[in-house]
Amino acid sequence: MNTHEKYLKRCFQLAKNGLGTTYPNPMVGSVIVYNDNIIGEGWHQKAGLAHAEVNAINSVKNKALLKKATIYVSLEPCSHFGKTPPCSDLIIAEGIKKVVIATVDPFSEVAGRGIKKLMEAGCDVSVGILEKESHLLNKRFFTFHTKKRPYIILKWAQSQDGFIAPISKNERAPVWISNAYAKQLVHKWRAEEQAILVGTKTALADNPQLSTRLVKGANPTRIVIDRKGKIPADSAIFDSSAKTLLITETELPNCTYKLADFANNLSEQIVNILYKESLQSVIIEGGLQTLQHFIDTNLWDEARVFTGTASIKEGISAPNITGNLISIEKIENNQLKIYLND
């Protein structure tokens, strides 16, 4: 590992502290190095607050060293006025002459302009180091800006014999196949993403709240497919804990909704709606018809599949999925498999 890679990896570590809190901004980390020692570091903590480069510069005790130091950033410094001033301007003003950047920012307001501004000011700029790792860190941000859609995560739990739910049950509530640790992990995932989606049958059968109540973190926007307006007004998805957006073909009173043509590539219409709503990521939690539709139309990026210990024997079969299996881990007595869409 060379010097640039070492310090950029530290930038990635710092950036991850902002997962779930920086939307619509990317996660960014920055370190400032003098004589092979880190003299300052920071990360973007929340949208509207100071960016990583600002926090890193502010953390340096001896500002006189900045003119002799190198600043490392996991993503191109911004060049425009948003809720905060341009970071590229601050780097120039502080006299930092060496800048190492993992990758270019895909956002159209930046997209190379920050790098150009630094170079025109006489900075020695290196870019494109650990670029793949930087894209992976901000997979949601890059997918949103390059593919014009949210990053799509499929999630379900299945029994040992391959079912996601029994055919019938006695109450309108979820049947938990995975264990309590997996359930808490799912709530943590919800806090990391901007939206969560379920179909009509899941909303009717399980009456889910789709919140992050088991962990500290913001609730995602609830996206619910309700073609004919069948979901009762007293359902948990209509409580005040989070925003709910219905995808429907019928005008629905007293709720927020978007119209879609259910006879024409519904999944494509849904991701277009989410893009226009500025939602960079979505977890699709069910049911079978909804999950399989996104799989069959190849509109997914990642799948997270739990397998519990129980057998259902007769039920609703789990979705059929093929992809690149990247990890298998144990969550106590449950198994979690992660797939990426090739």
N, C-alpha and C positions, 0 to 999 in steps of 0.2 A: 504494500500500500504506500503510495507516495504522499507527500505532504499535503497537497491540495485535496486528495481524497480523504485523508484523515480528518481534516477540519470541516469538509463538507458533510461528512457523516455525522459530525457533532451538530451541524446545522439541522440535519434531518431529525436527529433526536430531539432537539429543542422544538422544532416545528410541530411535532406530534402532540405537544402539550396543548395545542389549539384545536384539536379535533372536536368538532361539534359546536365550537363557539365563534369561529371566524367567518361563517357564511354572511354575505356572498363572496367574501375574500378567500384566497387560498391560505393554506398553512405555510408559514415561512419562518425559518430560523436563520440567525446570523451570528458569526463570531468574528472578533477582531484579534489579530495575531501580531505580536512583535517579538523578534528574536526567538521564534518557535515556542512562544508562550501565549496562551490566551489571556488577553488583558480586558476583554469585554465580550459579553454575549447577551442575546435576547431573542425573543420570539413574538410573533403577532398573537396577542391574547384574545382579542375580541374585535369584531367589526366596529369601526368608529374610534377605536383607541390607537395608540402609536403602533407603527409597523416595526418589524423585527430589527431593521437597521437602526431605527431611532433608539430603541431600547438598548441595543448593543452599544451604540456610541455613548448614550447617557450613562451606561454602567462603567465606562472607562474612567478611572480616578485621575490619571495624569493625562490630560487632553493633549499635552505637548507631544506625546508619543504617536498620535494619530497620523501625523504627516510622514512618519517612518513605518507605519503599520500596513498590514493587508487586511481588507475586509472580505469575508466569505459570506455568500448569501445563497440559500437553496433555490431561489427563483429571482429572476431579473428585477432589480429595483424599479419602482414605479416612476413614471415621468410626468404624471398629470395630477391636477388638484382634484381630490375627491373629498372625503370627510377629513383627510389629513393632507399636508403638503407633500410634494414629490420627494421621495427618498433619495433619488439621484442628485437632486439639488443639495441636499444635506451632506451627502458624501463629498461632493465637490467643495462645498463651503468649509468643511472641516479639513480640507487639504489631504484627504486620503488618496494616494496615487495608485495603489494596487488593489484591484477588485477581481475576485474570483466568483463566478456565477455558474451554478449547475446547469441551468437551462433558460431559454427565452420564455417570457410570459405570453401565453396564447391570447390573452384578453386584448381586444382590438385597440383599447386606449393606451396600451403599453407596447406589446408586440415588437420589440426591438428598439423602441424609441429611447428607453432608459439607457440601454447599452450605447446607442449612438450619442446621446448627450454626454455620457461619461467619457467616451473616447474623444469627442470634440473638445472636452475640457482638459485633455492631456492625460487622462488616467490610462494606466496599463491594465486592460481588461482581458481576462481569460474566461471563456464561456464554453459550455458543452462537456463539462467534466461530471461524471456520474449522472448523465442526463436521463437514462432509463430509470434510475432509482428516484430521481426527482419527479418524473412523470407518475411513477407508482405512488409516491407520497401524496400527490394531489390528483389522484385518478378521477375524483369527482369533478374538480375544477377543469381539468383538461378535457374530459368527456363532454362536459357542458359547453365549453367554448369551441371545441373542434368538431364535435358531432351534432351539436345543437339539440342535445337531449340530456336528461339526467343520467347519472350512473345508476344502473338497475341491479339490485340485489334480490335474488329469490331466496326465500327461507321457508322451510317446513320441518316438521318432526314426524317421523314414521315409526311404526311398531316393528318388532323383530320380524314379523311376517309381512311387512311392506304396506301397511295401511296408515292413512293419515287421520282417520276418524271412523267411528262405528257408523253403520248405516242409519241407526236410529238411537235416540237417547231420550231421557225423561225430562230434562230441563234445558232451558235456553242459556247455556253457559259453555265455555270451552272445555274440551276433554284434553287434559294435559298428559301427553305421552312422555315428554322429557322430564328430567328431575328438577328440583328447586334451584340448583346451581345453573343449569342451562336456562331456566326461566329468567334468572337474574341477568345472565349474560345477554339474553335477547333484549331485555329492557335497556341495558347499556348500549347495545347496537342501535336501538331506537333513538337514543340521545345523541348518537353520532351522525344520524342522517336527517335530512330535511323533511321527508315525507314517508308515509306508510300507506299501503294500499291493500284493500280486500274487496272481494266480490260480494254480490247480493246474498248468495246462499250462506256465506260465512257470517255476514252481518246479521242475518235472520236467525241462523242456528245457534251461534255462539254469543251474540250480543257483546262483542269485544269493546273494550275501552280504548285500546291501542295507545296506551300512554307509557310514560317512563316512571311509574309510581314506585318501583322497587329500587331505583337509583336516583342520584342527584343529576339533573340535566333537563334541558328543554324538551317539551313534547313535540314530536314531529307533526306536520300538517297531515290530517287524516283524509285520504282519498278513498272514496267508496263508490263502487259501480252500482248504480240503482236505476236500471233501464226504465222501469214502469212506476217508480215511486212507491215501492212495496215496503220499505223499511219504516217501522212505526216511529212516531215522533218522540216517544219516550225511551228510545234506544240509547245505550251508553255513548255511542258515537256523537250524539247531539248534546252531550253535557258541555260545560263551560271550560273544561280542562285544556282544550286545544281547538284550533280551527279545523272545520270539516268542509271538504269540497266534494260534492256529488257529481258523478259523471252519469248523465241521463239523456234520454231522448224526449223527455216530457218536462215542461215548465213546472217547477215545484215551488209552492209558496213557503215563505218563512225559512228559507235556507239558501246557502250559497251553492250554485251549481253551474256546470258547463254542459252545453248540448253536444252530443256526438251522434254520428250515424252508425248504429250498431250492426248494419249490414255490410259495412265497408272498412275492413282492416282496423278494428277497434284499438288494438294495442298501439299502432302508429299514431292514431288520433290522441290517445291518452298521453303518450310521451310528448307530443307537440303541445298539449295543454299544460303539462307540467313545466315544459321549457318556457312557455309564455308566462307562467306564474313564477318564474325565476327560481324553481326548485332544482337544485343541482344533484340530488340523489333521492332514491326511493327504495324502500324495502317492500317487496310484494310478499304478503304473508298468507295468501290463499283466497279461495279454496282451490281445489283441483282444476276446475275449468279455467280459472283465471291464470294460475301458474302455468298450466300446459299451453294455454294460448300464447303467452309470452315466449315460452320455450319453442313452440312450433313456428313462430314468426321470427325467431332468432333475435329477439329484442331483450337480451339480458347480458350482463357482464360477469356476474359472480353468483354462485349458489351456495348456500350454507344449509347443510342437511344433518339434522340430528337423528340418531336411531336410539330408541329407548329399549328397555328390557322387557316390556309387556308384549303379549300377543293379543291381537284383536279377533283373529280367526275369520271374521266376516265383516267387511267394512268398505270404505272408499279407498281405492288404491292410490299409492303415492305417484307423483308425476314421473314420467320417463324422461331422463336427461342424460346427455352425453356431453362431455367437456374434458378439460384438462384437470385431473384430480391433483391439487397442489399440496394438500395436507390432510392428515387424519390424526385426531387427538382424542383423548379421553376426558370427558367432563364427569368425574366420578364414575358411575356405572353406565353412562351414556357415551356414545361415539358421535363425534362431529367431523363431517367431511366437508371440505371446501373445494369447489370447482371454479375454474375460470373458463369463459367462453373463448375458444380458439378462433 
